[in-house]
Amino acid sequence: MRKPSSKIRDEIAKLQEQLKIAETREAERIGRIALKAGLGEIAIEEAELQAAFESLAKRFRGGQGASTGGKKGDGDVSAGASSAAVASGAAQGGNGEA
């Protein structure tokens, strides 16, 4: 029941295309939500914004707050959490003024 390598390559190519489509769909969804929240209007470095998103992802994946960090250490988690607070605070302020 072995598959020839050409068939496996074809399956991999199809899966890569499906992955690309799924990632694009997810990115567009997250982007729309971020813009609605006002993140497009604030000046923040990409690395800091990514850290805030990672902190948010941890919060929802684990169902726990950022203060119950994982094995990487509390310092990393709290830095991301403070970035998230800054980002969300700035977004709220931007929406109220606009």
Beta strands, then each sheet from edge to edge (+ up, - down):
end
